[in-house]
Amino acid sequence: MRKILVATFVLFTFVLAGTAQAGESPKTVKGASTVDVKKADGLFKAGTLFVDPRKAADYKRGHVPGAAHLDIKGKSTKLDEKSLAAAGGDKAKGVVFYCNGPGCARASQASVLAVGWGYKKVFYFRDGFPAWKKAGLPVE
């Protein structure tokens, strides 16, 4: 019995190691389109709503101009279906979620929520704010 438990544990560990690395956000989100910095810039120029689900301190240090700050874990600016709609979210129009890059899961979590709320054009900008700044794009 012990050998079976050990074998199961080892197999489970290898399966988990192959699916995602610790502290890394998923590469894709079901129901959302993963976009790179070039596509994110195009969406920005087209007037698509950007949502920053990071902590208030991160948002204050810099963000995409005009991005709605809806902290996925916050209290006063919490991301929920009502606050997203109030920020200009429209289920038929696009919304871009970004955070602090591949090591930050907030954008992927926000994307999952928006898809679940029925948003049809959810864009997951996985590389997030660091890529935005590195590309020399505008920052507030």
Secondary structure, DSSP 8 states (H G I E B T S, - for coil): -HHHHHHHHHHHHHHHHHH--TT---S--TTSEE--HHHHHHHHHTT-EEEE-S-HHHHHH---TT-EE-BTT-STTB--HHHHHHTT--TTSEEEEE-SSTT--HHHHHHHHHHHTT-SEEEEETTHHHHHHHTT----
